[in-house]
């Protein structure tokens, strides 16, 4: 379970980074305000992925200390 949580959090953070790069590039190129929504969604993925990564690290550390 711990590894799945870790991988899920890393994939959320990675998707957020790619989304931000895409949104900023398209915003600069097209000046369309719709890409602000993409930036907000990407920021939300960071908001979920970051704490999830922290929880996964703490769980893995607890498992290793029990052994």
N, C-alpha and C positions, 0 to 999 in steps of 0.2 A: 504493500500500500504506500509506503513512504516514497518509493522511487516514482510511482505514478504521479503522486502529488508534486514531487520535484520537477518531473518532466512537464507536467501541465503548467506549472508556474513559469518555467523557462519558455515554453512555447507561447504563453500569453504575453510575456514581456517582449519576446522576439516579434510577435505580430504587431504589438504596439509600436515598436521601433520602426518597423517597415512601414506601417501606416502613417506615422509622423513624417518620415522622409518623403513618402509619396504625396501626402497632403501639402507639405510645405513647398515641394517642387511644383506641384500643379497650381497652388495658390500664386506663386511668383510668376508662373508662366501665363495663367489665364485671368487672374484677378477675380475669379468667381468666389462668391461668399459660401458656396456649398461645401467647400473644403474645410471650412471652420468646423462643420459638423463631424467630418472625418477626424479632425484633430481632437475634438472632444471625446469621440469614441475611443481613440487611441489612448488618450489620457485616462479614460476609465479602465482600459485594459491594464495600464500601468498600476492604477489604483487597486485592482484586484490581484494582479500577478505579483506585486511586491510583497504584500502581507502573506500571500499564499506561499511564496518562496521562504519567507521567515518561518512560517509554521512548519514547512517541510524540513528545513535545516534543524529546527529545535527537535522535531520528532526523530530525525535520524541521529542526532546527538544523544538523545535519551536512550535510543535502542543500543547504541554502541556502549554507553556507560553501564547498561544492565549486563552486558556480556562479560 
